[in-house]
């Protein structure tokens, strides 16, 4: 029969084995790389994912091996043409040498601080060699590659590989932007006024030409109308003359009827004439002959 002391010792031994075994195992994730430390000093770097063994008294530090983002606050830089720029940039990097990274900076937070300083210095160096137009329009892609290469060389000593550097925005400071905007606005207003003046001059030329042509056309039309009216009047007079020669009484009747039509208007029918005037001779007698006086008995 085993004594209770033996059972307790066995249980404690098994528990110690479990604890030692647990302390000897560690897991490396696919997105991590692990440094094994012995009394604070690195003794091994594990990059393969899975379950691994270590001495129970050793500790591990996990370091991300994914591509990390570095957000950089907006910085001022001076271009080669002495234009001040406000540059908003960011970088992407990964830790390629975990041991060197741990020995040089120790953590991602410290690495971000160091990389921010290096990125700002690279931005000022590269952008200080080119003009404002090169930065904002012509050579931005090439400039970003140059900044990335410089930052990558300087970050190599920290076990870091810079994957990419991008300039989100490169613009003039606010006060300079307002001055440029006002100058552009003034220039556009001047051009607009010039275009309006040219348009007004052209419109005046077109109107003058149209008025001149209208006057010529109207004069020609009036001349043709007068000619046509003259021909018509001549033809009318000829017809009247022929009618007068054929029937003098009918011609006198027609002339009187025309005079009545022109004289007896609807708004004014008053005449200051003698009743026995020749104008009214067709009123008393349709033949137009004067009435014969009747003798008194």
C-alpha positions in Angstrom: 0.0 0.0 0.0 1.3 3.4 -0.9 1.3 6.0 1.7 -0.5 9.3 1.2 2.9 11.1 1.1 4.0 9.1 -1.9 0.8 10.0 -3.8 1.2 13.7 -3.0 4.9 13.7 -4.1 3.9 11.9 -7.4 1.1 14.5 -8.0 3.5 17.3 -7.4 6.0 15.8 -9.7 3.4 15.4 -12.5 2.3 19.0 -11.9 5.9 20.2 -12.1 6.4 18.3 -15.3 3.3 19.9 -16.8 4.4 23.3 -15.7 7.9 22.8 -17.1 6.4 21.4 -20.3 4.1 24.3 -20.7 6.9 26.8 -20.1 9.0 25.0 -22.7 6.5 25.4 -25.5 5.6 28.5 -27.5 3.6 29.2 -30.6 4.6 31.4 -33.6 1.7 32.8 -35.6 1.9 33.2 -39.4 2.0 37.0 -39.0 4.8 37.0 -36.4 8.4 36.3 -35.9 9.7 35.4 -32.4 12.9 36.2 -30.5 13.9 33.9 -27.7 15.6 35.6 -24.8 17.8 34.0 -22.1 18.1 36.2 -19.1 17.2 39.3 -21.3 19.7 38.4 -24.1 18.5 37.1 -27.4 19.6 33.6 -28.2 17.4 32.6 -31.1 15.0 34.0 -33.8 12.1 31.8 -35.0 10.3 32.8 -38.2 8.5 29.6 -39.0 4.9 29.4 -37.8 3.9 26.6 -35.5 4.7 25.0 -32.1 8.3 25.4 -30.9 10.4 24.5 -27.8 12.6 26.5 -25.6 14.2 26.3 -22.2 11.7 26.8 -19.4 13.6 29.8 -18.1 13.8 31.5 -21.5 11.2 34.2 -22.6 9.9 35.1 -26.0 9.1 38.4 -27.7 6.7 38.4 -30.7 7.4 40.9 -33.5 5.0 41.6 -36.3 6.3 40.6 -39.8 3.4 42.1 -41.8 3.6 45.4 -43.7 3.1 48.2 -41.2 1.9 51.8 -41.8 3.7 54.9 -40.7 1.5 58.0 -40.6 3.5 61.1 -40.8 2.1 64.5 -39.6 2.1 67.3 -42.2 5.5 68.9 -42.5 6.8 72.0 -44.2 9.6 71.8 -46.8 11.2 74.4 -49.0 11.6 73.7 -52.8 14.6 74.7 -54.8 12.7 77.8 -56.1 12.2 78.9 -52.5 8.5 78.0 -52.4 7.3 76.7 -49.1 5.3 73.5 -49.2 3.1 71.7 -46.8 3.7 68.0 -47.4 1.4 65.2 -46.1 3.2 61.8 -46.6 3.1 58.3 -45.3 5.2 55.2 -45.5 4.8 51.4 -45.4 7.5 49.2 -44.0 8.2 45.7 -42.6 10.7 44.2 -40.1 13.1 42.0 -42.1 15.6 41.4 -39.4 13.9 40.8 -36.0 17.1 40.5 -34.0 18.6 43.8 -35.4 15.3 45.5 -34.9 15.1 44.4 -31.3 18.6 45.4 -30.5 18.4 48.8 -32.2 14.9 50.1 -31.4 13.2 47.4 -29.4 9.5 48.1 -30.3 7.2 49.2 -33.1 6.4 52.4 -31.3 10.0 53.4 -31.0 10.6 52.4 -34.6 7.7 54.7 -35.7 9.3 57.6 -33.9 12.7 56.9 -35.5 11.2 56.4 -39.0 9.2 59.6 -38.7 12.4 61.6 -38.1 14.2 59.9 -41.0 11.2 60.3 -43.3 10.9 64.1 -42.6 14.7 64.5 -43.3 14.4 62.6 -46.6 11.4 64.7 -47.6 13.3 67.9 -47.0 16.4 66.7 -48.8 14.7 65.4 -51.9 12.0 68.2 -52.2 14.7 70.8 -51.6 16.4 69.8 -54.8 13.4 70.3 -57.1 10.9 73.1 -57.9 7.4 73.4 -56.8 6.0 72.4 -60.2 8.1 69.2 -60.1 6.6 68.3 -56.8 2.9 69.0 -57.4 2.7 68.0 -61.1 5.7 66.8 -63.1 7.9 64.4 -61.2 5.9 63.3 -58.1 6.2 59.6 -58.8 10.0 59.8 -59.3 10.4 61.9 -56.1 8.5 59.4 -54.0 10.8 56.6 -55.3 13.8 58.7 -54.3 12.5 59.4 -50.9 11.7 55.7 -50.4 15.2 54.6 -51.5 16.8 57.1 -49.1 14.6 56.1 -46.2 15.1 52.4 -46.9 18.9 52.8 -46.8 18.8 54.6 -43.5 16.3 52.2 -42.0 18.3 49.2 -43.0 20.5 49.6 -39.9 17.4 49.0 -37.7 16.4 45.8 -39.5 13.6 47.6 -41.4 12.8 47.5 -45.1 10.8 50.4 -46.4 8.3 49.1 -48.9 6.7 52.3 -50.1 6.5 56.1 -49.5 3.6 58.2 -50.8 2.9 61.9 -50.8 -0.8 62.4 -50.2 -0.8 66.2 -50.6 1.9 68.8 -51.4 0.5 72.3 -51.4 1.4 75.8 -50.5 0.7 77.0 -47.0 -2.8 78.5 -46.4 -1.7 82.1 -46.6 0.3 81.5 -49.8 -2.6 79.5 -51.3 -5.0 82.4 -50.7 -2.6 84.8 -52.4 -2.2 82.5 -55.4 -5.9 82.0 -55.5 -6.5 85.7 -55.5 -3.9 86.2 -58.2 -5.5 83.5 -60.3 -8.9 85.0 -59.7 -7.7 88.5 -60.8 -6.1 87.0 -63.9 -9.3 85.1 -64.9 -11.4 88.2 -64.3 -9.0 90.2 -66.6 -9.3 87.6 -69.3 -13.0 87.4 -68.9 -13.3 91.3 -69.3 -11.0 91.1 -72.3 -13.2 88.4 -73.9 -16.3 90.4 -73.1 -14.8 93.5 -74.7 -13.8 91.5 -77.8 -17.3 90.0 -77.9 -18.9 93.5 -77.6 -16.8 94.9 -80.4 -17.6 91.9 -82.6 -21.3 92.3 -81.8 -21.2 96.0 -82.6 -19.5 95.2 -85.9 -22.2 92.6 -86.7 -25.0 95.0 -85.7 -23.5 97.8 -87.8 -23.2 95.5 -90.8 -26.7 94.2 -90.3 -28.1 97.8 -90.0 -26.3 98.8 -93.1 -27.5 95.9 -95.1 -31.1 96.4 -93.7 -30.9 100.1 -94.8 -29.8 99.1 -98.3 -32.4 96.4 -98.6 -35.1 98.7 -97.3 -34.0 101.4 -99.8 -34.0 99.0 -102.7 -37.4 97.7 -101.6 -38.8 101.2 -101.3 -37.4 102.1 -104.8 -38.9 98.9 -106.3 -42.2 99.7 -104.6 -42.2 103.2 -105.9 -41.4 102.0 -109.4 -44.2 99.4 -109.1 -46.6 102.0 -107.8 -45.7 104.4 -110.6 -46.3 101.7 -113.1 -49.6 100.9 -111.5 -50.6 104.5 -111.4 -49.7 104.9 -115.0 -51.7 101.9 -115.9 -54.6 103.2 -113.8 -54.5 106.6 -115.5 -54.4 104.9 -118.8 -57.4 102.8 -118.0 -59.2 105.9 -116.7 -58.4 107.8 -119.9 -59.7 105.0 -122.0 -62.8 104.8 -119.9 -63.3 108.5 -120.1 -63.0 108.4 -123.8 -65.5 105.6 -124.1 -68.1 106.8 -121.6 -67.7 110.2 -120.1 -70.8 110.0 -118.0 -69.8 106.7 -116.4 -66.3 108.2 -115.7 -67.9 111.2 -114.0 -70.1 108.9 -112.0 -67.2 106.7 -110.9 -65.2 109.8 -109.9 -68.1 111.1 -107.8 -68.5 107.7 -106.1 -64.8 107.7 -105.2 -65.1 111.2 -103.8 -68.1 110.2 -101.7 -66.2 107.1 -100.4 -63.2 109.2 -99.4 -65.3 112.1 -98.0 -68.1 110.4 -96.1 -66.0 108.8 -93.4 -67.7 107.1 -90.4 -66.2 109.5 -87.8 -66.8 112.8 -89.7 -69.6 113.4 -92.3 -69.9 117.3 -92.0 -69.5 119.4 -95.2 -69.7 123.1 -95.6 -71.2 123.2 -99.1 -74.2 124.5 -100.9 -77.0 122.0 -101.3 -77.1 122.6 -105.0 -73.3 122.2 -105.3 -72.1 120.0 -108.1 -70.6 117.7 -105.5 -74.1 116.5 -104.6 -75.5 116.3 -108.1 -75.8 112.4 -107.9 -77.8 112.7 -104.7 -80.8 114.3 -106.3 -80.6 112.7 -109.7 -78.9 109.3 -110.4 -78.0 110.5 -113.8 -76.2 113.5 -112.4 -78.3 116.1 -114.2 -79.5 119.2 -112.5 -83.3 119.2 -111.7 -85.4 121.5 -113.9 -87.4 124.2 -112.1 -91.2 123.8 -112.2 -93.2 126.9 -113.3 -95.8 128.4 -110.9 -99.4 128.4 -112.1 
